[in-house]
């Protein structure tokens, strides 16, 4: 894993300069930068992995799971243009002292994004390495001040079949919902992403704001968020409601727990032919394994 500030990245290391989005959208005011700095990044999160090659931008933006725009991997790229990402608001509510509806432009100003290169591993045994632009979810949650009753965080995607025609199909219960324990949500690896490869987040990748939880299977990283709710109960999640045996609430990447229809011991990095070993917690065990100390990870999968 590699975490670097955007200003420290040469364009030649990532992609052609023509692909870059105006980074001033991410920088924001100095007050916002000072607030973001209140969320520390542990030194262990700053390690560089020289063997991690970035997945090409075109692959990242054309091979997606986003059933709101179709069940095929290339459907989102062709259909997500229908999504209107402005105006856009995110309501943060529930077990908090200061519930608030955030405008996306306010979020971009207040929480300037940094580049965080994370591996993304999907249950279908394919993976990517993506330079996300984002900020810690903890920054937003601290602003609304969770109460002592807050134990879990639920996330909800936009529900609008006119813009998201895949929601006319009953393949999943809509709107799409996901959830985390509060300690998972507050972990510095957990981010809200507003871009990738130095560009504004493409619609098919979850514009204008999405969750990224790199040690969990990709379906946990919910896209196009409109509501975040803190609660004292484990929230329902979409895939778990439909196929609980295949998609557990925790969904930590675990090579020792097979999907009922295939093994999870190997994965294929997108763009490569040969498979490689799947790493526990997607390679982030040093940072997150202590969150699950004493838990039976074959039961709480």
Backbone as numpy.savetxt, mean C-alpha at the origin, in Angstrom:
# Nx Ny Nz CAx CAy CAz Cx Cy Cz
15.73 -3.93 1.01 14.90 -2.74 1.01 15.76 -1.51 1.01
15.27 -0.43 0.35 16.01 0.82 0.30 15.04 1.96 0.48
15.36 2.86 1.40 14.58 4.07 1.59 15.50 5.25 1.36
15.17 6.09 0.40 15.97 7.27 0.13 15.07 8.45 -0.14
15.53 9.64 0.23 14.78 10.83 -0.10 14.81 11.06 -1.61
13.72 11.60 -2.12 13.61 11.78 -3.57 14.75 12.63 -4.12
15.16 13.66 -3.34 16.20 14.54 -3.88 17.56 13.89 -3.98
17.73 12.71 -3.36 19.01 12.01 -3.43 19.07 11.02 -4.58
18.02 10.91 -5.37 17.94 9.92 -6.43 18.25 10.57 -7.77
19.20 10.04 -8.51 19.46 10.49 -9.87 18.41 9.92 -10.80
17.94 10.71 -11.75 16.91 10.22 -12.66 17.37 9.01 -13.43
18.66 8.91 -13.69 19.17 7.78 -14.43 19.06 6.48 -13.67
18.92 6.57 -12.33 18.79 5.36 -11.52 17.39 4.78 -11.59
16.44 5.59 -12.03 15.05 5.14 -11.93 14.43 4.97 -13.32
14.30 6.03 -14.05 13.65 5.96 -15.35 13.98 7.23 -16.11
13.54 7.34 -17.33 13.83 8.51 -18.14 13.24 9.76 -17.50
13.93 10.89 -17.70 13.49 12.13 -17.07 12.09 12.51 -17.51
11.71 12.12 -18.71 10.39 12.46 -19.23 9.26 11.84 -18.44
9.57 10.82 -17.64 8.55 10.14 -16.85 8.33 10.80 -15.50
9.17 11.76 -15.15 9.06 12.34 -13.81 7.90 13.32 -13.73
7.18 13.22 -12.62 6.12 14.19 -12.33 6.72 15.35 -11.54
6.15 16.51 -11.60 6.67 17.68 -10.90 6.77 17.41 -9.41
8.00 17.28 -8.91 8.20 16.89 -7.52 7.73 17.97 -6.54
7.49 19.16 -7.02 7.02 20.19 -6.10 5.67 19.81 -5.51
4.91 18.97 -6.21 3.64 18.51 -5.66 3.85 17.71 -4.39
5.01 17.06 -4.29 5.28 16.21 -3.14 5.99 16.95 -1.99
6.64 18.05 -2.30 7.50 18.67 -1.30 6.69 19.39 -0.23
5.71 20.22 -0.63 4.85 20.89 0.33 5.57 21.99 1.09
4.89 22.50 2.08 5.43 23.59 2.89 6.40 23.07 3.92
7.27 23.96 4.42 8.27 23.54 5.39 7.64 23.07 6.68
6.48 23.63 7.04 5.80 23.17 8.25 5.38 21.73 8.12
4.91 21.36 6.92 4.53 19.97 6.70 5.72 19.06 6.80
6.87 19.50 6.31 8.07 18.68 6.40 8.48 18.47 7.84
8.32 19.52 8.65 8.68 19.39 10.06 7.78 18.40 10.76
6.46 18.41 10.41 5.54 17.46 11.02 5.88 16.04 10.62
6.18 15.84 9.34 6.53 14.48 8.90 7.77 13.97 9.60
8.67 14.88 9.93 9.92 14.47 10.58 9.70 13.96 11.99
8.51 14.22 12.55 8.22 13.72 13.88 8.06 12.21 13.91
7.86 11.59 12.75 7.72 10.14 12.68 9.08 9.56 12.36
9.74 8.94 13.33 11.11 8.49 13.11 11.17 7.26 12.22
12.24 7.14 11.47 12.52 5.93 10.70 13.69 5.24 11.35
13.46 4.03 11.82 14.52 3.32 12.54 15.72 3.09 11.63
16.93 3.14 12.19 18.13 2.91 11.37 18.08 1.60 10.62
17.44 0.58 11.20 17.39 -0.73 10.53 16.57 -0.68 9.25
15.76 0.38 9.07 14.96 0.50 7.86 15.74 1.16 6.72
16.95 1.62 7.00 17.69 2.39 6.03 18.70 1.55 5.25
18.69 0.25 5.45 19.69 -0.60 4.79 19.49 -0.63 3.28
20.58 -0.68 2.55 20.54 -0.76 1.10 20.70 -2.21 0.66
19.84 -2.64 -0.25 19.98 -3.97 -0.84 20.41 -3.80 -2.28
21.69 -4.06 -2.53 22.23 -3.80 -3.86 21.69 -4.75 -4.91
21.12 -5.89 -4.49 20.65 -6.88 -5.46 19.22 -6.61 -5.92
18.59 -5.57 -5.39 17.21 -5.30 -5.74 17.14 -4.39 -6.97
16.73 -4.93 -8.09 16.56 -4.14 -9.30 15.11 -3.72 -9.41
14.89 -2.47 -9.77 13.54 -1.95 -9.88 12.79 -2.61 -11.03
11.52 -2.90 -10.80 10.65 -3.38 -11.87 10.38 -2.22 -12.82
10.48 -2.42 -14.14 10.28 -1.30 -15.07 8.94 -0.61 -14.87
8.94 0.70 -15.06 7.73 1.52 -14.88 6.55 0.97 -15.70
6.80 0.61 -16.95 5.72 0.12 -17.80 5.10 -1.16 -17.24
5.91 -2.01 -16.63 5.38 -3.24 -16.05 4.56 -2.93 -14.79
5.07 -2.03 -13.98 4.38 -1.67 -12.74 3.00 -1.08 -13.03
2.87 -0.36 -14.13 1.63 0.34 -14.42 0.72 -0.39 -15.42
1.12 -1.57 -15.84 0.29 -2.29 -16.82 -0.06 -3.71 -16.39
0.38 -4.13 -15.21 0.12 -5.47 -14.71 -0.39 -5.33 -13.28
-1.72 -5.19 -13.14 -2.29 -4.80 -11.86 -3.51 -5.64 -11.48
-3.68 -5.82 -10.18 -4.94 -6.32 -9.63 -5.73 -5.12 -9.11
-6.81 -4.81 -9.79 -7.69 -3.71 -9.38 -9.06 -4.04 -9.97
-9.78 -4.93 -9.27 -11.00 -5.51 -9.81 -12.09 -4.47 -10.08
-11.97 -3.30 -9.50 -12.93 -2.24 -9.80 -12.91 -1.86 -11.27
-11.82 -2.23 -11.97 -11.69 -1.92 -13.39 -11.55 -3.16 -14.25
-11.84 -4.33 -13.68 -11.76 -5.57 -14.44 -10.86 -6.59 -13.78
-11.09 -7.86 -14.08 -10.35 -8.92 -13.41 -9.07 -9.31 -14.13
-8.88 -8.86 -15.37 -7.64 -9.13 -16.08 -6.53 -8.21 -15.60
-5.29 -8.69 -15.69 -4.16 -7.90 -15.20 -3.97 -6.60 -16.00
-4.37 -6.58 -17.26 -4.21 -5.37 -18.05 -5.48 -4.54 -18.12
-6.57 -5.02 -17.53 -7.83 -4.26 -17.55 -7.71 -2.89 -16.88
-7.08 -2.80 -15.69 -6.99 -1.48 -15.05 -6.31 -0.43 -15.92
-5.25 -0.81 -16.61 -4.56 0.17 -17.44 -5.49 0.72 -18.52
-6.36 -0.13 -19.05 -7.25 0.29 -20.14 -8.50 1.00 -19.65
-8.93 0.71 -18.42 -10.22 1.21 -17.95 -10.14 2.27 -16.87
-9.00 2.40 -16.20 -8.93 3.29 -15.04 -8.95 4.77 -15.40
-8.88 5.09 -16.68 -8.95 6.50 -17.07 -10.30 7.12 -16.69
-11.30 6.27 -16.42 -12.62 6.77 -16.06 -12.67 7.32 -14.64
-11.67 7.01 -13.83 -11.65 7.46 -12.45 -11.26 8.94 -12.37
-12.07 9.71 -11.67 -11.79 11.14 -11.45 -11.17 11.29 -10.06
-9.93 11.72 -10.02 -9.21 11.79 -8.75 -9.20 13.19 -8.13
-9.87 14.14 -8.77 -10.07 15.47 -8.20 -11.49 15.91 -8.50
-12.22 16.44 -7.52 -11.83 16.55 -6.11 -11.82 15.16 -5.45
-11.10 15.06 -4.31 -10.99 13.78 -3.59 -10.77 14.07 -2.12
-11.50 13.36 -1.29 -11.33 13.53 0.15 -11.16 12.17 0.81
-10.51 12.18 1.97 -10.33 10.98 2.79 -10.84 11.30 4.19
-11.89 10.61 4.61 -12.45 10.80 5.95 -11.74 9.86 6.93
-11.27 10.40 8.03 -10.65 9.60 9.09 -11.54 9.75 10.32
-12.10 8.64 10.79 -13.17 8.70 11.77 -13.11 7.51 12.71
-14.15 7.37 13.53 -14.24 6.25 14.45 -13.66 6.59 15.80
-12.83 5.69 16.35 -12.27 5.85 17.69 -11.10 6.81 17.68
-11.41 8.08 17.41 -10.40 9.14 17.39 -10.97 10.35 18.11
-10.09 11.17 18.67 -10.52 12.38 19.36 -10.84 13.51 18.39
-10.18 13.50 17.23 -10.33 14.61 16.29 -10.63 14.09 14.88
-11.83 13.54 14.66 -12.17 13.06 13.30 -12.07 14.22 12.30
-11.67 13.86 11.09 -11.46 14.92 10.11 -11.61 14.36 8.70
-12.09 15.21 7.81 -12.13 14.90 6.38 -10.99 15.67 5.72
-10.03 14.95 5.19 -8.87 15.56 4.56 -9.09 15.69 3.05
-8.81 16.84 2.51 -8.74 17.00 1.06 -7.39 16.49 0.58
-7.36 15.85 -0.58 -6.13 15.26 -1.06 -5.03 16.31 -1.25
-5.41 17.51 -1.63 -4.39 18.56 -1.81 -3.80 18.96 -0.46
-4.63 18.95 0.59 -4.12 19.23 1.92 -3.13 18.15 2.36
-3.46 16.90 2.05 -2.57 15.80 2.39 -1.22 15.96 1.69
-1.25 16.30 0.41 -0.01 16.45 -0.35 0.84 17.59 0.19
0.19 18.66 0.63 0.94 19.79 1.17 1.52 19.46 2.56
0.71 18.83 3.37 1.08 18.63 4.77 2.06 17.49 4.96
1.98 16.47 4.11 2.81 15.28 4.29 3.63 15.03 3.03
4.71 15.78 2.86 5.54 15.60 1.66 6.07 14.18 1.57
6.02 13.63 0.39 6.39 12.23 0.18 7.89 12.06 0.04
8.36 10.91 0.50 9.71 10.46 0.27 9.66 9.18 -0.55
10.74 8.92 -1.27 10.80 7.68 -2.04 11.18 6.52 -1.14
10.41 5.45 -1.20 10.66 4.24 -0.42 10.56 3.05 -1.37
11.66 2.39 -1.55 11.69 1.26 -2.48 11.30 0.00 -1.73
10.14 -0.53 -2.06 9.59 -1.70 -1.39 9.32 -2.83 -2.38
9.48 -4.04 -1.90 9.02 -5.21 -2.64 7.51 -5.39 -2.43
6.81 -5.73 -3.47 5.38 -6.04 -3.39 5.19 -7.48 -3.85
4.63 -8.33 -3.01 4.47 -9.76 -3.29 2.99 -10.09 -3.28
2.50 -10.71 -4.35 1.09 -11.04 -4.48 0.86 -12.53 -4.26
-0.36 -12.89 -3.89 -0.66 -14.29 -3.60 -0.52 -15.17 -4.84
-0.60 -14.57 -6.02 -0.44 -15.35 -7.25 1.02 -15.70 -7.52
1.92 -15.40 -6.57 3.34 -15.77 -6.63 4.13 -14.93 -7.62
3.69 -13.70 -7.88 4.52 -12.76 -8.63 4.82 -11.57 -7.74
5.91 -10.89 -8.07 6.35 -9.79 -7.22 6.98 -8.68 -8.05
7.08 -7.51 -7.44 7.69 -6.34 -8.06 8.56 -5.64 -7.03
9.46 -4.79 -7.51 10.21 -3.86 -6.65 9.90 -2.46 -7.16
9.26 -1.65 -6.30 8.66 -0.40 -6.75 9.19 0.77 -5.91
9.61 1.86 -6.56 9.97 3.08 -5.82 8.72 3.92 -5.56
8.09 3.65 -4.43 6.88 4.38 -4.05 7.22 5.78 -3.57
6.35 6.73 -3.80 6.40 8.04 -3.18 5.31 8.05 -2.11
5.69 8.22 -0.85 4.70 8.17 0.20 5.19 8.70 1.52
4.33 8.59 2.53 4.66 9.05 3.87 4.04 8.08 4.87
4.54 8.04 6.09 4.02 7.07 7.06 2.54 7.30 7.36
1.76 6.23 7.32 0.37 6.31 7.73 0.26 6.86 9.15
1.25 6.55 9.99 1.24 7.02 11.37 1.12 8.53 11.46
1.67 9.26 10.49 1.59 10.72 10.52 0.14 11.18 10.50
-0.66 10.60 9.61 -2.07 10.97 9.49 -2.86 10.54 10.73
-2.58 9.32 11.21 -3.33 8.81 12.36 -3.02 9.61 13.63
-1.79 10.04 13.79 -1.46 10.83 14.98 -2.19 12.17 14.98
-2.46 12.70 13.80 -3.14 13.99 13.74 -4.58 13.89 14.28
-5.25 12.75 14.07 -6.63 12.61 14.55 -6.69 12.06 15.97
-5.58 11.70 16.55 -5.47 11.27 17.94 -6.36 10.06 18.27
-5.90 8.85 17.96 -6.67 7.65 18.31 -6.98 7.59 19.80
-8.17 7.10 20.14 -8.55 6.93 21.54 -8.02 5.60 22.05
-8.21 5.36 23.35 -7.75 4.11 23.94 -8.53 2.90 23.41
-9.67 3.13 22.78 -10.47 2.05 22.23 -9.98 1.60 20.85
-9.13 2.38 20.23 -8.67 2.07 18.88 -7.70 0.89 18.90
-8.10 -0.21 18.29 -7.28 -1.42 18.21 -6.99 -1.83 16.76
-7.87 -1.42 15.86 -7.77 -1.79 14.46 -8.04 -0.56 13.59
-7.62 -0.66 12.33 -7.86 0.40 11.36 -8.48 -0.23 10.11
-9.63 0.28 9.71 -10.28 -0.18 8.49 -10.10 0.86 7.39
-9.92 0.37 6.17 -9.76 1.23 5.00 -10.83 0.88 3.98
-11.37 1.90 3.31 -12.45 1.69 2.35 -12.12 2.42 1.05
-12.32 1.72 -0.06 -12.11 2.28 -1.40 -13.37 3.00 -1.88
-13.21 3.90 -2.81 -14.35 4.57 -3.44 -15.33 3.54 -4.00
-16.62 3.80 -3.82 -17.65 2.98 -4.43 -18.44 3.85 -5.39
-18.20 3.67 -6.68 -18.87 4.46 -7.72 -18.81 3.67 -9.02
-19.81 2.81 -9.28 -19.78 1.97 -10.48 -19.69 2.75 -11.79
-20.13 4.01 -11.78 -20.02 4.81 -12.99 -18.55 5.03 -13.36
-17.73 5.25 -12.35 -16.31 5.44 -12.59 -15.54 4.13 -12.54
-16.06 3.18 -11.78 -15.40 1.89 -11.58 -16.34 0.79 -12.06
-16.40 0.55 -13.37 -17.40 -0.38 -13.91 -17.28 -1.81 -13.40
-16.10 -2.19 -12.90 -15.97 -3.53 -12.34 -16.85 -3.75 -11.13
-17.29 -2.67 -10.49 -18.16 -2.80 -9.33 -19.58 -3.19 -9.71
-19.87 -3.23 -11.00 -21.17 -3.74 -11.46 -21.22 -5.26 -11.39
-20.06 -5.89 -11.26 -19.98 -7.35 -11.14 -19.92 -7.73 -9.66
-20.39 -8.93 -9.36 -20.47 -9.37 -7.97 -19.27 -10.23 -7.57
-18.15 -10.03 -8.21 -16.97 -10.82 -7.90 -16.50 -10.58 -6.47
-16.74 -9.38 -5.94 -16.39 -9.02 -4.56 -17.52 -8.18 -3.98
-17.65 -8.15 -2.65 -18.57 -7.19 -2.04 -17.98 -5.79 -2.13
-18.76 -4.84 -2.57 -18.28 -3.47 -2.74 -18.87 -2.57 -1.67
-18.17 -1.54 -1.25 -16.83 -1.14 -1.69 -15.76 -2.07 -1.12
-14.61 -2.05 -1.74 -13.49 -2.86 -1.27 -13.05 -2.36 0.10
-12.80 -3.30 1.01 -12.42 -2.96 2.37 -11.20 -3.77 2.79
-10.33 -3.15 3.57 -9.19 -3.84 4.15 -8.98 -3.34 5.58
-8.07 -4.01 6.29 -7.85 -3.61 7.66 -6.50 -4.07 8.20
-6.05 -3.38 9.23 -4.81 -3.68 9.93 -5.05 -3.56 11.43
-4.21 -4.23 12.20 -4.14 -3.88 13.61 -3.51 -2.50 13.74
-3.81 -1.82 14.84 -3.29 -0.47 14.99 -1.77 -0.44 15.03
-1.15 -1.44 15.70 0.31 -1.43 15.74 0.92 -1.67 14.37
0.26 -2.45 13.51 0.73 -2.62 12.13 0.60 -1.30 11.37
-0.53 -0.62 11.56 -0.77 0.64 10.87 0.23 1.72 11.28
0.67 1.69 12.54 1.58 2.71 13.04 3.05 2.39 12.75
3.33 1.21 12.21 4.71 0.84 11.94 5.28 1.72 10.83
6.55 2.16 10.95 7.11 3.08 9.96 7.23 2.51 8.55
7.17 1.20 8.39 7.16 0.64 7.03 5.82 0.84 6.33
4.75 1.04 7.08 3.41 1.19 6.51 3.23 2.62 6.03
2.98 2.78 4.74 2.87 4.13 4.19 1.56 4.31 3.42
1.19 5.57 3.29 0.20 5.98 2.31 0.96 6.50 1.10
0.76 5.88 -0.03 1.49 6.24 -1.25 0.66 7.19 -2.09
1.33 8.22 -2.62 0.69 9.18 -3.51 1.37 9.23 -4.87
2.38 8.38 -5.05 3.07 8.34 -6.33 4.00 7.16 -6.43
4.59 6.99 -7.58 5.63 5.99 -7.79 6.55 6.45 -8.91
7.79 6.04 -8.84 8.79 6.45 -9.82 8.88 7.97 -9.96
8.65 8.70 -8.87 8.74 10.15 -8.92 7.57 10.83 -9.60
6.56 10.05 -9.99 5.40 10.59 -10.69 4.17 10.49 -9.81
3.16 11.27 -10.14 1.87 11.12 -9.51 1.37 9.69 -9.70
0.71 9.15 -8.69 0.22 7.77 -8.74 -0.75 7.59 -9.90
-0.48 6.66 -10.83 -1.43 6.40 -11.92 -2.74 5.83 -11.38
-3.82 6.07 -12.10 -5.12 5.58 -11.66 -5.12 4.08 -11.42
-4.51 3.33 -12.33 -4.53 1.88 -12.22 -3.73 1.36 -11.03
-2.89 2.20 -10.46 -2.10 1.82 -9.29 -2.69 2.33 -7.98
-3.89 2.93 -8.05 -4.57 3.31 -6.82 -4.67 4.78 -6.54
-4.60 5.62 -7.58 -4.69 7.06 -7.39 -5.99 7.44 -6.67
-5.97 8.57 -5.96 -4.80 9.42 -5.72 -4.01 9.03 -4.47
-4.53 8.07 -3.68 -3.83 7.69 -2.46 -4.17 6.25 -2.11
-3.16 5.48 -1.75 -3.34 4.06 -1.46 -2.45 3.65 -0.30
-2.73 2.50 0.23 -1.93 1.92 1.30 -0.84 1.05 0.70
0.32 1.01 1.34 1.38 0.06 0.99 1.90 -0.56 2.29
1.72 -1.87 2.41 2.20 -2.62 3.57 3.12 -3.71 3.04
4.43 -3.48 2.96 5.31 -4.32 2.15 5.54 -5.73 2.66
5.24 -6.03 3.91 5.47 -7.39 4.40 4.24 -8.28 4.27
3.17 -7.74 3.69 1.94 -8.50 3.50 1.67 -8.71 2.01
0.83 -9.69 1.71 0.44 -9.91 0.32 -0.27 -8.67 -0.23
-0.14 -8.50 -1.54 -0.54 -7.25 -2.17 -1.99 -6.84 -1.97
-2.90 -7.80 -1.77 -4.31 -7.41 -1.65 -4.59 -6.60 -0.40
-3.65 -6.61 0.57 -3.82 -5.79 1.77 -3.58 -4.31 1.47
-2.84 -4.01 0.43 -2.48 -2.62 0.13 -3.57 -1.97 -0.70
-4.65 -1.62 -0.04 -5.88 -1.13 -0.67 -5.64 0.16 -1.45
-6.36 0.31 -2.54 -6.18 1.42 -3.47 -7.33 2.43 -3.35
-7.07 3.64 -3.84 -8.08 4.70 -3.99 -8.94 4.84 -2.73
-8.29 5.16 -1.63 -8.94 5.21 -0.31 -9.78 6.47 -0.16
-11.00 6.29 0.38 -11.85 7.44 0.70 -12.22 7.50 2.18
-12.01 6.39 2.91 -12.36 6.42 4.33 -11.42 5.53 5.13
-11.00 6.03 6.27 -10.19 5.29 7.23 -10.92 5.36 8.57
-11.21 4.20 9.13 -11.99 4.17 10.38 -11.26 3.35 11.43
-11.06 3.94 12.60 -10.43 3.24 13.72 -11.52 2.62 14.59
-11.28 1.40 15.03 -12.31 0.65 15.73 -11.70 -0.26 16.78
-12.55 -0.77 17.68 -12.08 -1.70 18.70 -12.25 -3.15 18.29
-12.84 -3.38 17.11 -13.10 -4.73 16.62 -12.37 -4.97 15.30
-11.95 -6.22 15.09 -11.34 -6.57 13.81 -12.34 -6.30 12.70
-12.01 -5.44 11.74 -12.98 -5.06 10.71 -13.12 -6.12 9.62
-14.28 -6.19 8.98 -14.41 -7.09 7.84 -13.55 -6.61 6.69
-13.01 -7.56 5.92 -12.21 -7.23 4.74 -12.76 -8.02 3.56
-12.65 -7.45 2.38 -13.38 -7.96 1.21 -13.01 -9.39 0.84
-11.73 -9.66 0.61 -11.34 -11.01 0.19 -11.58 -12.03 1.29
-11.41 -11.64 2.52 -11.67 -12.54 3.62 -13.14 -12.89 3.72
-14.02 -11.95 3.38 -15.46 -12.22 3.38 -15.84 -13.23 2.32
-15.17 -13.17 1.18 -15.52 -14.05 0.06 -14.87 -15.41 0.18
-13.57 -15.44 0.52 -12.81 -16.68 0.56 -11.90 -16.67 1.79
-12.50 -16.86 2.96 -11.75 -16.76 4.20 -10.64 -17.80 4.28
-10.85 -18.96 3.70 -9.83 -20.03 3.76 -8.60 -19.66 2.95
-8.75 -18.83 1.95 -7.64 -18.46 1.08 -7.01 -17.12 1.44
-7.79 -16.23 2.04 -7.31 -14.88 2.29 -7.59 -14.50 3.74
-6.59 -14.73 4.60 -6.73 -14.42 6.01 -6.65 -12.92 6.27
-7.03 -12.54 7.48 -7.00 -11.12 7.84 -5.57 -10.59 7.84
-4.62 -11.38 8.34 -3.26 -10.88 8.48 -2.51 -10.87 7.15
-2.59 -11.94 6.39 -1.99 -12.00 5.06 -0.51 -11.65 5.05
0.22 -12.05 6.10 1.67 -11.87 6.08 2.31 -12.84 5.10
3.26 -12.37 4.32 3.94 -13.25 3.36 4.65 -14.36 4.14
4.28 -15.60 3.85 4.79 -16.74 4.61 4.98 -17.93 3.67
6.23 -18.27 3.33 6.47 -19.39 2.42 6.04 -20.73 3.01
5.86 -20.81 4.32 5.50 -22.07 4.97 3.99 -22.30 5.03
3.21 -21.31 4.64 1.75 -21.45 4.61 1.30 -21.35 3.16
0.89 -22.47 2.60 0.49 -22.50 1.20 -0.91 -21.93 1.01
-1.11 -21.29 -0.11 -2.46 -21.00 -0.57 -3.12 -22.33 -0.84
-4.42 -22.50 -0.58 -5.06 -23.80 -0.80 -4.90 -24.36 -2.21
-4.60 -23.49 -3.19 -4.50 -23.98 -4.56 -3.09 -23.95 -5.13
-2.12 -23.46 -4.37 -0.73 -23.45 -4.86 0.21 -23.16 -3.70
1.47 -23.47 -3.92 2.49 -23.21 -2.91 2.89 -21.74 -2.93
3.33 -21.24 -1.79 3.85 -19.88 -1.71 5.37 -19.86 -1.48
6.02 -21.01 -1.66 7.46 -21.09 -1.38 8.31 -20.37 -2.42
7.79 -20.20 -3.63 8.54 -19.53 -4.69 7.73 -18.36 -5.23
8.46 -17.41 -5.81 7.81 -16.28 -6.46 8.57 -15.94 -7.73
7.89 -15.25 -8.64 8.53 -14.81 -9.88 8.50 -13.30 -9.93
9.68 -12.71 -9.95 9.77 -11.27 -10.09 9.32 -10.90 -11.50
8.41 -9.95 -11.60 7.85 -9.57 -12.90 8.97 -9.16 -13.86
8.95 -9.73 -15.05 9.98 -9.47 -16.04 11.06 -10.52 -16.08
11.07 -11.43 -15.09 12.04 -12.50 -15.06 11.34 -13.84 -15.30
12.12 -14.82 -15.73 11.56 -16.14 -16.02 11.72 -17.07 -14.83
12.89 -17.07 -14.25 13.18 -17.99 -13.16 12.58 -17.49 -11.85
12.08 -18.43 -11.08 11.50 -18.10 -9.78 12.59 -18.03 -8.72
12.27 -17.40 -7.61 13.19 -17.30 -6.49 12.45 -17.65 -5.21
13.19 -17.89 -4.16 12.58 -18.24 -2.88 11.79 -17.07 -2.33
10.62 -17.38 -1.78 9.85 -16.38 -1.07 10.43 -16.21 0.33
10.62 -14.98 0.76 11.19 -14.70 2.07 10.08 -14.46 3.10
10.24 -14.95 4.33 9.26 -14.66 5.38 9.05 -13.16 5.54
7.81 -12.77 5.66 7.45 -11.35 5.76 8.00 -10.57 4.57
8.13 -11.24 3.44 8.59 -10.61 2.21 9.98 -10.00 2.34
10.78 -10.52 3.27 12.13 -10.01 3.47 12.25 -8.95 4.54
11.15 -8.62 5.21 11.15 -7.58 6.23 11.02 -8.16 7.64
11.41 -9.41 7.82 11.24 -10.06 9.13 11.99 -9.32 10.24
13.18 -8.81 9.95 13.95 -8.12 10.98 13.18 -6.92 11.53
12.37 -6.31 10.70 11.64 -5.12 11.12 10.28 -5.41 11.74
9.61 -6.50 11.32 8.20 -6.64 11.71 7.86 -7.94 12.45
8.77 -8.91 12.48 8.42 -10.20 13.09 7.99 -10.07 14.54
8.55 -9.08 15.25 8.20 -8.93 16.67 6.75 -8.52 16.87
6.09 -8.01 15.82 4.67 -7.68 15.93 3.81 -8.92 16.16
4.36 -10.09 15.82 3.57 -11.33 15.86 4.17 -12.35 16.81
4.95 -11.88 17.76 5.59 -12.78 18.73 4.53 -13.57 19.48
4.71 -14.90 19.52 3.79 -15.76 20.22 2.56 -16.16 19.44
2.37 -15.64 18.23 1.20 -15.98 17.43 1.48 -17.20 16.57
0.48 -18.03 16.37 0.55 -19.16 15.46 0.25 -18.63 14.07
1.31 -18.44 13.26 1.14 -17.80 11.96 0.49 -18.71 10.92
0.35 -20.00 11.22 -0.40 -20.88 10.33 -1.90 -20.77 10.60
-2.24 -20.33 11.80 -3.65 -20.09 12.16 -4.05 -18.68 11.83
-3.19 -17.73 12.20 -3.45 -16.31 11.92 -2.70 -15.94 10.63
-3.19 -16.46 9.53 -2.50 -16.31 8.25 -3.03 -15.07 7.51
